[in-house]
Amino acid sequence: MTRGNQRERDRERAQSRSTNKGGKGKDDGLTPEQRRERDAKALQEKAAKKAAQAAPGGTSAGGKGDNKK
């Protein structure tokens, strides 16, 4: 059974995927130390946001054991 031009199309698709890769990657222009600082700051902000969200509400209404019949 012959595959026709499927191999060629697959190669083209693979090449276009590798050249169009963007977004997150190791090549963001930051040193490892700068990257650690950036990530630590993001984690602190996330934790602060979660703590602020949990503090005023207390316990959530959808917790376990609330469904008494």
C-alpha positions in Angstrom: 0.0 0.0 0.0 1.4 3.4 -1.0 1.1 6.5 1.1 1.2 9.0 -1.7 2.2 12.5 -0.6 1.2 11.9 3.0 4.9 11.8 4.1 5.6 15.1 2.4 2.5 16.7 4.0 3.5 15.3 7.5 7.1 16.7 7.1 5.7 20.2 6.1 3.3 20.2 9.0 6.1 19.2 11.4 8.4 21.9 10.1 5.7 24.5 10.3 4.9 23.5 13.9 8.6 23.8 14.9 9.1 27.2 13.2 5.8 28.6 14.6 6.6 27.7 18.2 6.1 30.7 20.3 4.9 31.6 23.8 6.7 30.1 26.7 10.2 28.7 26.1 13.6 28.6 27.5 14.6 31.5 25.3 12.8 34.3 27.2 16.0 36.4 27.6 16.2 35.9 31.4 18.9 34.4 33.5 18.0 31.6 35.8 18.1 33.9 38.8 15.8 36.4 37.1 13.4 33.6 36.2 13.3 32.4 39.8 12.6 35.9 41.1 9.8 36.3 38.5 8.3 32.9 39.4 8.6 33.6 43.2 6.8 36.9 42.8 4.0 35.3 40.8 3.6 32.6 43.4 3.4 35.2 46.2 0.8 37.2 44.4 -1.2 34.0 43.7 -1.0 33.0 47.4 -2.0 36.5 48.5 -5.0 36.5 46.2 -6.1 33.1 47.4 -5.8 34.1 51.1 -7.7 37.3 50.5 -10.4 35.4 48.7 -10.7 32.8 51.5 -10.6 35.2 54.5 -13.8 37.2 54.1 -16.0 34.2 53.2 -14.8 31.9 55.9 -15.8 28.4 54.9 -17.3 27.6 51.5 -21.0 26.7 51.3 -20.3 23.6 49.2 -18.2 21.8 51.7 -18.5 18.2 52.8 -21.1 17.3 55.3 -23.5 20.1 54.5 -26.1 17.9 52.8 -28.1 16.7 55.8 -31.4 15.0 54.8 
